[in-house]
């Protein structure tokens, strides 16, 4: 499984945008379709909310990728 580390800039990132920003989806709309089709898991459970707020410490899995969410980079 391919591991991706993603540092959020704010308190959270919306799931469909996370898929777009990590390159797993070509657009936010495609990310929404992937969630609707049951292709995305958050912390091991299938996520149905397209705009779920993903926060540091959570793990998102889609296809062969595992996205580990970290906090904002220190200044």
MOMO-V171059 format. One record per residue. N is the residue number from 1. RES is the residue in one letter. OMEGA is omega in whole degrees, -180 to 180 (* if undefined). Layout:
n & res & omega
N & RES & OMEGA
N & RES & OMEGA
This chain:
n & res & omega
1 & X & -179
2 & X & -179
3 & X & 179
4 & X & 173
5 & X & -179
6 & X & 179
7 & X & 178
8 & X & 180
9 & X & -180
10 & X & 179
11 & X & -176
12 & X & 171
13 & X & 178
14 & X & -175
15 & X & -178
16 & X & 178
17 & X & 177
18 & X & 179
19 & X & 178
20 & X & -176
21 & X & 178
22 & X & 177
23 & X & 178
24 & X & 176
25 & X & 180
26 & X & -179
27 & X & 176
28 & X & 178
29 & X & 177
30 & X & 176
31 & X & 178
32 & X & 178
33 & X & 179
34 & X & 178
35 & X & -180
36 & X & -180
37 & X & 177
38 & X & -177
39 & X & -172
40 & X & 176
41 & X & 175
42 & X & -178
43 & X & 175
44 & X & -179
45 & X & 179
46 & X & -178
47 & X & -180
48 & X & -178
49 & X & -177
50 & X & -178
51 & X & 178
52 & X & 180
53 & X & -179
54 & X & -173
55 & X & 177
56 & X & -179
57 & X & 180
58 & X & 179
59 & X & 179
60 & X & 179
61 & X & 179
62 & X & -175
63 & X & 180
64 & X & -178
65 & X & 175
66 & X & -177
67 & X & 178
68 & X & -176
69 & X & 178
70 & X & -179
71 & X & 180
72 & X & 176
73 & X & 177
74 & X & -179
75 & X & *
